[in-house]
């Protein structure tokens, strides 16, 4: 399972979704959306609902399972230490390091929580047809 944190405006959400969708597709796994950011945002709302995307929302438990950052117990401290020792692309919690394209993002495999803006088409260029199809407007019947 890949969980992507969505935040910001429509453009940011589209880049975040597209990058995570590519990872999920290449790893033949499910994609879930973390929209918890919008619970506390007064300026932004979740805006991808108008598209034909995979709209499967992650539960708090699923997010916690992959992110494991909020708690201060010993098992979470050990988890965070082990994660930092792994190569970036092998981690379960992937946080964008800079706004520059990061080739390691394309190597992410297995279960992962993805956080960042991922504003480069290089993150999803090889699944462009899927992304274009999913970013078509959903019409009500």
FIGULO-900262 format. One record per atom (N, C-alpha, C): residue in one letter; atom name; x, z, y. Coordinates in steps of 0.2 Angstrom, whole numbers, plus 5000, padded with zeros to 4 digits. Atoms other than C-alpha are relative to their C-alpha. Layout:
<rs>
r residuo:a; atomo:CA; px:X; pz:Z; py:Y;
...
</rs>
This chain:
<rs>
r residuo:x; atomo:N; px:5004; pz:5000; py:4994;
r residuo:x; atomo:CA; px:5000; pz:5000; py:5000;
r residuo:x; atomo:C; px:5004; pz:5000; py:5006;
r residuo:x; atomo:N; px:4996; pz:5000; py:4993;
r residuo:x; atomo:CA; px:5006; pz:4996; py:5018;
r residuo:x; atomo:C; px:4995; pz:5002; py:5005;
r residuo:x; atomo:N; px:5005; pz:4997; py:4995;
r residuo:x; atomo:CA; px:4998; pz:5006; py:5032;
r residuo:x; atomo:C; px:5004; pz:4998; py:5007;
r residuo:x; atomo:N; px:4997; pz:5002; py:4993;
r residuo:x; atomo:CA; px:5001; pz:4999; py:5050;
r residuo:x; atomo:C; px:4996; pz:5004; py:5005;
r residuo:x; atomo:N; px:5003; pz:4996; py:4995;
r residuo:x; atomo:CA; px:4998; pz:5010; py:5065;
r residuo:x; atomo:C; px:4999; pz:4995; py:5006;
r residuo:x; atomo:N; px:5003; pz:5005; py:4995;
r residuo:x; atomo:CA; px:4988; pz:5000; py:5078;
r residuo:x; atomo:C; px:5000; pz:5004; py:5007;
r residuo:x; atomo:N; px:5001; pz:4997; py:4994;
r residuo:x; atomo:CA; px:4990; pz:5004; py:5096;
r residuo:x; atomo:C; px:5001; pz:4995; py:5006;
r residuo:x; atomo:N; px:5000; pz:5005; py:4994;
r residuo:x; atomo:CA; px:4990; pz:4996; py:5114;
r residuo:x; atomo:C; px:4994; pz:4996; py:5000;
r residuo:x; atomo:N; px:5005; pz:5005; py:4999;
r residuo:x; atomo:CA; px:4980; pz:4981; py:5119;
r residuo:x; atomo:C; px:4999; pz:4995; py:4994;
r residuo:x; atomo:N; px:5002; pz:5005; py:5005;
r residuo:x; atomo:CA; px:4973; pz:4966; py:5109;
r residuo:x; atomo:C; px:5006; pz:4997; py:4998;
r residuo:x; atomo:N; px:4994; pz:5003; py:5001;
r residuo:x; atomo:CA; px:4990; pz:4957; py:5110;
r residuo:x; atomo:C; px:5004; pz:5004; py:4995;
r residuo:x; atomo:N; px:4995; pz:4995; py:5004;
r residuo:x; atomo:CA; px:5000; pz:4972; py:5103;
r residuo:x; atomo:C; px:4997; pz:5001; py:4993;
r residuo:x; atomo:N; px:5003; pz:4999; py:5007;
r residuo:x; atomo:CA; px:4987; pz:4975; py:5089;
r residuo:x; atomo:C; px:5001; pz:4994; py:4996;
r residuo:x; atomo:N; px:4999; pz:5006; py:5004;
r residuo:x; atomo:CA; px:4988; pz:4957; py:5084;
r residuo:x; atomo:C; px:5007; pz:4999; py:4997;
r residuo:x; atomo:N; px:4993; pz:5000; py:5003;
r residuo:x; atomo:CA; px:5007; pz:4957; py:5082;
r residuo:x; atomo:C; px:5001; pz:5005; py:4995;
r residuo:x; atomo:N; px:5000; pz:4995; py:5005;
r residuo:x; atomo:CA; px:5006; pz:4974; py:5073;
r residuo:x; atomo:C; px:4997; pz:4998; py:4994;
r residuo:x; atomo:N; px:5004; pz:5002; py:5006;
r residuo:x; atomo:CA; px:4993; pz:4968; py:5061;
r residuo:x; atomo:C; px:5004; pz:4994; py:4996;
r residuo:x; atomo:N; px:4997; pz:5006; py:5003;
r residuo:x; atomo:CA; px:5002; pz:4951; py:5058;
r residuo:x; atomo:C; px:5007; pz:5002; py:4996;
r residuo:x; atomo:N; px:4994; pz:4998; py:5003;
r residuo:x; atomo:CA; px:5019; pz:4959; py:5054;
r residuo:x; atomo:C; px:4999; pz:5004; py:4994;
r residuo:x; atomo:N; px:5002; pz:4996; py:5006;
r residuo:x; atomo:CA; px:5011; pz:4972; py:5042;
r residuo:x; atomo:C; px:4997; pz:4996; py:4995;
r residuo:x; atomo:N; px:5004; pz:5004; py:5005;
r residuo:x; atomo:CA; px:5000; pz:4959; py:5034;
r residuo:x; atomo:C; px:5005; pz:4996; py:4996;
r residuo:x; atomo:N; px:4994; pz:5003; py:5003;
r residuo:x; atomo:CA; px:5016; pz:4949; py:5030;
r residuo:x; atomo:C; px:5003; pz:5004; py:4995;
r residuo:x; atomo:N; px:4997; pz:4995; py:5004;
r residuo:x; atomo:CA; px:5024; pz:4964; py:5022;
r residuo:x; atomo:C; px:4995; pz:5001; py:4994;
r residuo:x; atomo:N; px:5005; pz:4999; py:5005;
r residuo:x; atomo:CA; px:5008; pz:4967; py:5012;
r residuo:x; atomo:C; px:4999; pz:4994; py:4995;
r residuo:x; atomo:N; px:5001; pz:5006; py:5004;
r residuo:x; atomo:CA; px:5006; pz:4949; py:5006;
r residuo:x; atomo:C; px:5006; pz:4999; py:4996;
r residuo:x; atomo:N; px:4994; pz:5002; py:5004;
r residuo:x; atomo:CA; px:5024; pz:4947; py:5001;
r residuo:x; atomo:C; px:5001; pz:5005; py:4994;
r residuo:x; atomo:N; px:5000; pz:4995; py:5005;
r residuo:x; atomo:CA; px:5023; pz:4963; py:4991;
r residuo:x; atomo:C; px:4994; pz:5001; py:4995;
r residuo:x; atomo:N; px:5007; pz:5000; py:5004;
r residuo:x; atomo:CA; px:5006; pz:4959; py:4983;
r residuo:x; atomo:C; px:4997; pz:5007; py:5000;
r residuo:x; atomo:N; px:5003; pz:4994; py:5000;
r residuo:x; atomo:CA; px:4999; pz:4975; py:4989;
r residuo:x; atomo:C; px:4995; pz:5000; py:5006;
r residuo:x; atomo:N; px:5005; pz:5000; py:4995;
r residuo:x; atomo:CA; px:4985; pz:4981; py:5000;
r residuo:x; atomo:C; px:5002; pz:5002; py:5007;
r residuo:x; atomo:N; px:4999; pz:4998; py:4993;
r residuo:x; atomo:CA; px:4985; pz:4983; py:5019;
r residuo:x; atomo:C; px:4995; pz:5004; py:5003;
r residuo:x; atomo:N; px:5005; pz:4996; py:4997;
r residuo:x; atomo:CA; px:4977; pz:4997; py:5028;
r residuo:x; atomo:C; px:5002; pz:5001; py:5007;
r residuo:x; atomo:N; px:4999; pz:5000; py:4993;
r residuo:x; atomo:CA; px:4975; pz:5000; py:5046;
r residuo:x; atomo:C; px:4999; pz:5008; py:5002;
r residuo:x; atomo:N; px:5000; pz:4993; py:4997;
r residuo:x; atomo:CA; px:4979; pz:5017; py:5055;
r residuo:x; atomo:C; px:4997; pz:4999; py:5007;
r residuo:x; atomo:N; px:5002; pz:5001; py:4993;
r residuo:x; atomo:CA; px:4968; pz:5017; py:5071;
r residuo:x; atomo:C; px:4999; pz:5007; py:5003;
r residuo:x; atomo:N; px:5000; pz:4993; py:4998;
r residuo:x; atomo:CA; px:4970; pz:5036; py:5074;
r residuo:x; atomo:C; px:5002; pz:5000; py:5007;
r residuo:x; atomo:N; px:4998; pz:5000; py:4994;
r residuo:x; atomo:CA; px:4979; pz:5032; py:5090;
r residuo:x; atomo:C; px:4995; pz:4999; py:5005;
r residuo:x; atomo:N; px:5005; pz:5002; py:4996;
r residuo:x; atomo:CA; px:4963; pz:5026; py:5098;
r residuo:x; atomo:C; px:4995; pz:5006; py:5001;
r residuo:x; atomo:N; px:5004; pz:4994; py:5000;
r residuo:x; atomo:CA; px:4955; pz:5043; py:5095;
r residuo:x; atomo:C; px:5002; pz:5004; py:5007;
r residuo:x; atomo:N; px:4997; pz:4996; py:4994;
r residuo:x; atomo:CA; px:4966; pz:5051; py:5110;
r residuo:x; atomo:C; px:5001; pz:4995; py:5006;
r residuo:x; atomo:N; px:4998; pz:5005; py:4995;
r residuo:x; atomo:CA; px:4968; pz:5035; py:5120;
r residuo:x; atomo:C; px:4994; pz:4999; py:5005;
r residuo:x; atomo:N; px:5006; pz:5001; py:4995;
r residuo:x; atomo:CA; px:4957; pz:5034; py:5136;
r residuo:x; atomo:C; px:5000; pz:4993; py:5003;
r residuo:x; atomo:N; px:4999; pz:5007; py:4997;
r residuo:x; atomo:CA; px:4963; pz:5017; py:5141;
r residuo:x; atomo:C; px:4999; pz:4994; py:4995;
r residuo:x; atomo:N; px:5000; pz:5006; py:5005;
r residuo:x; atomo:CA; px:4964; pz:5007; py:5124;
r residuo:x; atomo:C; px:4994; pz:5002; py:4995;
r residuo:x; atomo:N; px:5004; pz:4999; py:5006;
r residuo:x; atomo:CA; px:4952; pz:5004; py:5110;
r residuo:x; atomo:C; px:5002; pz:4995; py:4995;
r residuo:x; atomo:N; px:4999; pz:5004; py:5006;
r residuo:x; atomo:CA; px:4953; pz:4996; py:5093;
r residuo:x; atomo:C; px:4996; pz:4993; py:5001;
r residuo:x; atomo:N; px:5003; pz:5007; py:4998;
r residuo:x; atomo:CA; px:4950; pz:4977; py:5096;
r residuo:x; atomo:C; px:5000; pz:4995; py:4995;
r residuo:x; atomo:N; px:5000; pz:5005; py:5005;
r residuo:x; atomo:CA; px:4953; pz:4968; py:5080;
r residuo:x; atomo:C; px:4994; pz:4999; py:4996;
r residuo:x; atomo:N; px:5006; pz:5001; py:5004;
r residuo:x; atomo:CA; px:4936; pz:4970; py:5073;
r residuo:x; atomo:C; px:4996; pz:4993; py:5001;
r residuo:x; atomo:N; px:5004; pz:5006; py:4998;
r residuo:x; atomo:CA; px:4930; pz:4953; py:5081;
r residuo:x; atomo:C; px:5004; pz:4994; py:4996;
r residuo:x; atomo:N; px:4997; pz:5005; py:5004;
r residuo:x; atomo:CA; px:4942; pz:4944; py:5069;
r residuo:x; atomo:C; px:4999; pz:5001; py:4992;
r residuo:x; atomo:N; px:5001; pz:5000; py:5008;
r residuo:x; atomo:CA; px:4941; pz:4939; py:5050;
r residuo:x; atomo:C; px:5006; pz:5003; py:4997;
r residuo:x; atomo:N; px:4994; pz:4997; py:5003;
r residuo:x; atomo:CA; px:4955; pz:4951; py:5046;
r residuo:x; atomo:C; px:4998; pz:5005; py:4994;
r residuo:x; atomo:N; px:5001; pz:4995; py:5005;
r residuo:x; atomo:CA; px:4957; pz:4963; py:5031;
r residuo:x; atomo:C; px:4999; pz:5007; py:5004;
r residuo:x; atomo:N; px:5002; pz:4994; py:4995;
r residuo:x; atomo:CA; px:4948; pz:4978; py:5040;
r residuo:x; atomo:C; px:4999; pz:5006; py:4995;
r residuo:x; atomo:N; px:5000; pz:4994; py:5004;
r residuo:x; atomo:CA; px:4952; pz:4992; py:5028;
r residuo:x; atomo:C; px:5004; pz:5006; py:5003;
r residuo:x; atomo:N; px:4997; pz:4995; py:4996;
r residuo:x; atomo:CA; px:4955; pz:5008; py:5037;
r residuo:x; atomo:C; px:5003; pz:5006; py:4996;
r residuo:x; atomo:N; px:4996; pz:4995; py:5003;
r residuo:x; atomo:CA; px:4968; pz:5021; py:5031;
r residuo:x; atomo:C; px:4996; pz:5007; py:5001;
r residuo:x; atomo:N; px:5002; pz:4993; py:5000;
r residuo:x; atomo:CA; px:4962; pz:5039; py:5027;
r residuo:x; atomo:C; px:5005; pz:5004; py:5003;
r residuo:x; atomo:N; px:4995; pz:4995; py:4998;
r residuo:x; atomo:CA; px:4970; pz:5054; py:5035;
r residuo:x; atomo:C; px:5005; pz:5002; py:4994;
r residuo:x; atomo:N; px:4996; pz:4998; py:5005;
r residuo:x; atomo:CA; px:4977; pz:5058; py:5018;
r residuo:x; atomo:C; px:5005; pz:4995; py:4998;
r residuo:x; atomo:N; px:4996; pz:5005; py:5001;
r residuo:x; atomo:CA; px:4984; pz:5041; py:5015;
r residuo:x; atomo:C; px:5006; pz:4999; py:5005;
r residuo:x; atomo:N; px:4995; pz:5000; py:4994;
r residuo:x; atomo:CA; px:4993; pz:5041; py:5032;
r residuo:x; atomo:C; px:5005; pz:5006; py:4999;
r residuo:x; atomo:N; px:4995; pz:4994; py:5001;
r residuo:x; atomo:CA; px:5000; pz:5059; py:5028;
r residuo:x; atomo:C; px:5004; pz:4998; py:4994;
r residuo:x; atomo:N; px:4996; pz:5001; py:5006;
r residuo:x; atomo:CA; px:5006; pz:5053; py:5011;
r residuo:x; atomo:C; px:5006; pz:4996; py:5002;
r residuo:x; atomo:N; px:4994; pz:5005; py:4999;
r residuo:x; atomo:CA; px:5017; pz:5039; py:5018;
r residuo:x; atomo:C; px:5004; pz:5003; py:5006;
r residuo:x; atomo:N; px:4997; pz:4999; py:4994;
r residuo:x; atomo:CA; px:5021; pz:5046; py:5035;
r residuo:x; atomo:C; px:5004; pz:5007; py:5000;
r residuo:x; atomo:N; px:4997; pz:4993; py:5001;
r residuo:x; atomo:CA; px:5025; pz:5065; py:5031;
r residuo:x; atomo:C; px:5004; pz:5002; py:5006;
r residuo:x; atomo:N; px:4996; pz:4998; py:4995;
r residuo:x; atomo:CA; px:5030; pz:5069; py:5048;
r residuo:x; atomo:C; px:4998; pz:5007; py:5004;
r residuo:x; atomo:N; px:5003; pz:4995; py:4996;
r residuo:x; atomo:CA; px:5018; pz:5082; py:5055;
r residuo:x; atomo:C; px:5002; pz:5007; py:4997;
r residuo:x; atomo:N; px:4999; pz:4993; py:5003;
r residuo:x; atomo:CA; px:5021; pz:5097; py:5043;
r residuo:x; atomo:C; px:5008; pz:5002; py:5001;
r residuo:x; atomo:N; px:4994; pz:4997; py:4999;
r residuo:x; atomo:CA; px:5036; pz:5108; py:5044;
r residuo:x; atomo:C; px:5002; pz:5004; py:4993;
r residuo:x; atomo:N; px:4998; pz:4996; py:5006;
r residuo:x; atomo:CA; px:5037; pz:5114; py:5026;
r residuo:x; atomo:C; px:5006; pz:4997; py:4997;
r residuo:x; atomo:N; px:4994; pz:5002; py:5003;
r residuo:x; atomo:CA; px:5052; pz:5112; py:5015;
r residuo:x; atomo:C; px:5000; pz:4993; py:4997;
r residuo:x; atomo:N; px:5001; pz:5007; py:5003;
r residuo:x; atomo:CA; px:5046; pz:5097; py:5005;
r residuo:x; atomo:C; px:5000; pz:4995; py:5005;
r residuo:x; atomo:N; px:5000; pz:5005; py:4994;
r residuo:x; atomo:CA; px:5043; pz:5087; py:5021;
r residuo:x; atomo:C; px:5007; pz:5000; py:5003;
r residuo:x; atomo:N; px:4993; pz:5000; py:4997;
r residuo:x; atomo:CA; px:5060; pz:5092; py:5028;
r residuo:x; atomo:C; px:5005; pz:4996; py:4995;
r residuo:x; atomo:N; px:4996; pz:5003; py:5005;
r residuo:x; atomo:CA; px:5068; pz:5086; py:5011;
r residuo:x; atomo:C; px:4998; pz:4993; py:5000;
r residuo:x; atomo:N; px:5002; pz:5007; py:5000;
r residuo:x; atomo:CA; px:5058; pz:5070; py:5012;
r residuo:x; atomo:C; px:5003; pz:4996; py:5006;
r residuo:x; atomo:N; px:4998; pz:5003; py:4994;
r residuo:x; atomo:CA; px:5063; pz:5066; py:5030;
r residuo:x; atomo:C; px:5008; pz:4999; py:4999;
r residuo:x; atomo:N; px:4992; pz:5001; py:5001;
r residuo:x; atomo:CA; px:5082; pz:5069; py:5025;
r residuo:x; atomo:C; px:5001; pz:4994; py:4996;
r residuo:x; atomo:N; px:4999; pz:5005; py:5005;
r residuo:x; atomo:CA; px:5081; pz:5058; py:5010;
r residuo:x; atomo:C; px:4998; pz:4993; py:5003;
r residuo:x; atomo:N; px:5002; pz:5007; py:4997;
r residuo:x; atomo:CA; px:5072; pz:5044; py:5020;
r residuo:x; atomo:C; px:5005; pz:4998; py:5005;
r residuo:x; atomo:N; px:4994; pz:5002; py:4995;
r residuo:x; atomo:CA; px:5086; pz:5045; py:5034;
r residuo:x; atomo:C; px:5006; pz:4997; py:4996;
r residuo:x; atomo:N; px:4994; pz:5002; py:5004;
r residuo:x; atomo:CA; px:5099; pz:5042; py:5020;
r residuo:x; atomo:C; px:4999; pz:4993; py:4997;
r residuo:x; atomo:N; px:5002; pz:5007; py:5003;
r residuo:x; atomo:CA; px:5090; pz:5026; py:5014;
r residuo:x; atomo:C; px:5002; pz:4995; py:5005;
r residuo:x; atomo:N; px:4999; pz:5006; py:4995;
r residuo:x; atomo:CA; px:5094; pz:5009; py:5021;
r residuo:x; atomo:C; px:4993; pz:4999; py:5003;
r residuo:x; atomo:N; px:5006; pz:5000; py:4996;
r residuo:x; atomo:CA; px:5081; pz:5006; py:5034;
r residuo:x; atomo:C; px:4994; pz:4996; py:4997;
r residuo:x; atomo:N; px:5005; pz:5004; py:5004;
r residuo:x; atomo:CA; px:5071; pz:4993; py:5024;
r residuo:x; atomo:C; px:4997; pz:5003; py:4994;
r residuo:x; atomo:N; px:5002; pz:4997; py:5006;
r residuo:x; atomo:CA; px:5069; pz:5004; py:5009;
r residuo:x; atomo:C; px:4996; pz:5007; py:5002;
r residuo:x; atomo:N; px:5003; pz:4994; py:4998;
r residuo:x; atomo:CA; px:5061; pz:5018; py:5019;
r residuo:x; atomo:C; px:4992; pz:5000; py:4999;
r residuo:x; atomo:N; px:5007; pz:5000; py:5000;
r residuo:x; atomo:CA; px:5043; pz:5023; py:5017;
r residuo:x; atomo:C; px:4997; pz:5000; py:5007;
r residuo:x; atomo:N; px:5002; pz:5000; py:4993;
r residuo:x; atomo:CA; px:5041; pz:5026; py:5036;
r residuo:x; atomo:C; px:5005; pz:4996; py:5004;
r residuo:x; atomo:N; px:4996; pz:5005; py:4996;
r residuo:x; atomo:CA; px:5047; pz:5011; py:5046;
r residuo:x; atomo:C; px:4998; pz:5001; py:5007;
r residuo:x; atomo:N; px:5002; pz:5000; py:4992;
r residuo:x; atomo:CA; px:5048; pz:5014; py:5065;
r residuo:x; atomo:C; px:5005; pz:4995; py:5003;
r residuo:x; atomo:N; px:4996; pz:5005; py:4996;
r residuo:x; atomo:CA; px:5054; pz:5000; py:5076;
r residuo:x; atomo:C; px:5005; pz:5003; py:5004;
r residuo:x; atomo:N; px:4994; pz:4997; py:4996;
r residuo:x; atomo:CA; px:5071; pz:5003; py:5083;
r residuo:x; atomo:C; px:5001; pz:4998; py:5007;
r residuo:x; atomo:N; px:5000; pz:5003; py:4994;
r residuo:x; atomo:CA; px:5071; pz:4991; py:5097;
r residuo:x; atomo:C; px:4995; pz:4994; py:5000;
r residuo:x; atomo:N; px:5004; pz:5005; py:4999;
r residuo:x; atomo:CA; px:5061; pz:4977; py:5104;
r residuo:x; atomo:C; px:5003; pz:4993; py:4998;
r residuo:x; atomo:N; px:4997; pz:5006; py:5003;
r residuo:x; atomo:CA; px:5073; pz:4964; py:5097;
r residuo:x; atomo:C; px:4998; pz:4999; py:4993;
r residuo:x; atomo:N; px:5002; pz:5002; py:5007;
r residuo:x; atomo:CA; px:5069; pz:4955; py:5081;
r residuo:x; atomo:C; px:5005; pz:5003; py:4995;
r residuo:x; atomo:N; px:4996; pz:4997; py:5005;
r residuo:x; atomo:CA; px:5075; pz:4965; py:5066;
r residuo:x; atomo:C; px:4999; pz:4997; py:4993;
r residuo:x; atomo:N; px:5000; pz:5004; py:5007;
r residuo:x; atomo:CA; px:5079; pz:4955; py:5050;
r residuo:x; atomo:C; px:4998; pz:5005; py:4994;
r residuo:x; atomo:N; px:5001; pz:4995; py:5005;
r residuo:x; atomo:CA; px:5078; pz:4971; py:5040;
r residuo:x; atomo:C; px:4992; pz:5001; py:4999;
r residuo:x; atomo:N; px:5007; pz:4999; py:5001;
r residuo:x; atomo:CA; px:5059; pz:4972; py:5043;
r residuo:x; atomo:C; px:4997; pz:4995; py:4995;
r residuo:x; atomo:N; px:5002; pz:5005; py:5005;
r residuo:x; atomo:CA; px:5057; pz:4956; py:5032;
r residuo:x; atomo:C; px:5002; pz:5003; py:4993;
r residuo:x; atomo:N; px:4998; pz:4998; py:5006;
r residuo:x; atomo:CA; px:5065; pz:4966; py:5018;
r residuo:x; atomo:C; px:4996; pz:5006; py:4997;
r residuo:x; atomo:N; px:5004; pz:4994; py:5002;
r residuo:x; atomo:CA; px:5053; pz:4980; py:5017;
r residuo:x; atomo:C; px:4996; pz:4999; py:4994;
r residuo:x; atomo:N; px:5003; pz:5001; py:5006;
r residuo:x; atomo:CA; px:5046; pz:4983; py:5000;
r residuo:x; atomo:C; px:4996; pz:5006; py:4998;
r residuo:x; atomo:N; px:5003; pz:4994; py:5003;
r residuo:x; atomo:CA; px:5034; pz:4995; py:4991;
r residuo:x; atomo:C; px:4995; pz:5002; py:5005;
r residuo:x; atomo:N; px:5004; pz:4997; py:4995;
r residuo:x; atomo:CA; px:5023; pz:5007; py:5000;
r residuo:x; atomo:C; px:5004; pz:5002; py:5006;
r residuo:x; atomo:N; px:4996; pz:4999; py:4994;
r residuo:x; atomo:CA; px:5027; pz:5009; py:5018;
r residuo:x; atomo:C; px:4994; pz:5001; py:5006;
r residuo:x; atomo:N; px:5003; pz:4999; py:4994;
r residuo:x; atomo:CA; px:5020; pz:5016; py:5035;
r residuo:x; atomo:C; px:5004; pz:4996; py:5005;
r residuo:x; atomo:N; px:4996; pz:5004; py:4995;
r residuo:x; atomo:CA; px:5024; pz:5004; py:5049;
r residuo:x; atomo:C; px:4998; pz:5002; py:5007;
r residuo:x; atomo:N; px:5002; pz:4998; py:4993;
r residuo:x; atomo:CA; px:5025; pz:5009; py:5067;
r residuo:x; atomo:C; px:5005; pz:4996; py:5005;
r residuo:x; atomo:N; px:4996; pz:5004; py:4996;
r residuo:x; atomo:CA; px:5031; pz:4998; py:5081;
r residuo:x; atomo:C; px:4995; pz:4995; py:5003;
r residuo:x; atomo:N; px:5003; pz:5005; py:4997;
r residuo:x; atomo:CA; px:5026; pz:4983; py:5091;
r residuo:x; atomo:C; px:5001; pz:4993; py:4997;
r residuo:x; atomo:N; px:4998; pz:5006; py:5004;
r residuo:x; atomo:CA; px:5035; pz:4969; py:5081;
r residuo:x; atomo:C; px:4998; pz:4994; py:5004;
r residuo:x; atomo:N; px:5002; pz:5006; py:4996;
r residuo:x; atomo:CA; px:5033; pz:4956; py:5095;
r residuo:x; atomo:C; px:5004; pz:4994; py:4999;
r residuo:x; atomo:N; px:4996; pz:5006; py:5001;
r residuo:x; atomo:CA; px:5041; pz:4941; py:5087;
r residuo:x; atomo:C; px:4996; pz:4997; py:4995;
r residuo:x; atomo:N; px:5003; pz:5004; py:5005;
r residuo:x; atomo:CA; px:5033; pz:4927; py:5077;
r residuo:x; atomo:C; px:5004; pz:5000; py:4994;
r residuo:x; atomo:N; px:4996; pz:5000; py:5005;
r residuo:x; atomo:CA; px:5048; pz:4928; py:5066;
r residuo:x; atomo:C; px:4998; pz:5005; py:4994;
r residuo:x; atomo:N; px:5002; pz:4995; py:5005;
r residuo:x; atomo:CA; px:5040; pz:4943; py:5057;
r residuo:x; atomo:C; px:4995; pz:4998; py:4996;
r residuo:x; atomo:N; px:5005; pz:5003; py:5005;
r residuo:x; atomo:CA; px:5026; pz:4933; py:5050;
r residuo:x; atomo:C; px:5000; pz:4992; py:5000;
r residuo:x; atomo:N; px:5000; pz:5007; py:5000;
r residuo:x; atomo:CA; px:5031; pz:4915; py:5052;
r residuo:x; atomo:C; px:4999; pz:4997; py:4993;
r residuo:x; atomo:N; px:5000; pz:5003; py:5006;
r residuo:x; atomo:CA; px:5032; pz:4912; py:5034;
r residuo:x; atomo:C; px:4993; pz:5001; py:4997;
r residuo:x; atomo:N; px:5007; pz:5000; py:5002;
r residuo:x; atomo:CA; px:5013; pz:4917; py:5032;
r residuo:x; atomo:C; px:4996; pz:4998; py:5006;
r residuo:x; atomo:N; px:5003; pz:5002; py:4994;
r residuo:x; atomo:CA; px:5008; pz:4909; py:5048;
r residuo:x; atomo:C; px:4992; pz:4997; py:4998;
r residuo:x; atomo:N; px:5007; pz:5002; py:5002;
r residuo:x; atomo:CA; px:4993; pz:4900; py:5039;
r residuo:x; atomo:C; px:4995; pz:5005; py:4999;
r residuo:x; atomo:N; px:5004; pz:4994; py:5001;
r residuo:x; atomo:CA; px:4986; pz:4916; py:5033;
r residuo:x; atomo:C; px:4998; pz:5004; py:5006;
r residuo:x; atomo:N; px:5001; pz:4997; py:4994;
r residuo:x; atomo:CA; px:4988; pz:4924; py:5050;
r residuo:x; atomo:C; px:4995; pz:4996; py:5004;
r residuo:x; atomo:N; px:5004; pz:5004; py:4996;
r residuo:x; atomo:CA; px:4980; pz:4910; py:5059;
r residuo:x; atomo:C; px:4992; pz:5000; py:4997;
r residuo:x; atomo:N; px:5007; pz:5000; py:5003;
r residuo:x; atomo:CA; px:4965; pz:4910; py:5047;
r residuo:x; atomo:C; px:4997; pz:5007; py:5001;
r residuo:x; atomo:N; px:5003; pz:4993; py:4999;
r residuo:x; atomo:CA; px:4962; pz:4929; py:5049;
r residuo:x; atomo:C; px:4999; pz:5001; py:5007;
r residuo:x; atomo:N; px:5002; pz:4999; py:4993;
r residuo:x; atomo:CA; px:4963; pz:4928; py:5068;
r residuo:x; atomo:C; px:4995; pz:4995; py:5002;
r residuo:x; atomo:N; px:5006; pz:5004; py:4997;
r residuo:x; atomo:CA; px:4948; pz:4917; py:5069;
r residuo:x; atomo:C; px:4994; pz:5005; py:5001;
r residuo:x; atomo:N; px:5005; pz:4996; py:4998;
r residuo:x; atomo:CA; px:4933; pz:4924; py:5077;
r residuo:x; atomo:C; px:4994; pz:5001; py:4995;
r residuo:x; atomo:N; px:5005; pz:4998; py:5005;
r residuo:x; atomo:CA; px:4920; pz:4933; py:5066;
r residuo:x; atomo:C; px:4993; pz:4999; py:5004;
r residuo:x; atomo:N; px:5006; pz:5001; py:4997;
r residuo:x; atomo:CA; px:4903; pz:4926; py:5070;
r residuo:x; atomo:C; px:4994; pz:5004; py:4996;
r residuo:x; atomo:N; px:5006; pz:4997; py:5003;
r residuo:x; atomo:CA; px:4887; pz:4936; py:5066;
r residuo:x; atomo:C; px:4995; pz:4995; py:4998;
r residuo:x; atomo:N; px:5005; pz:5005; py:5003;
r residuo:x; atomo:CA; px:4875; pz:4927; py:5055;
r residuo:x; atomo:C; px:4993; pz:5002; py:5002;
</rs>
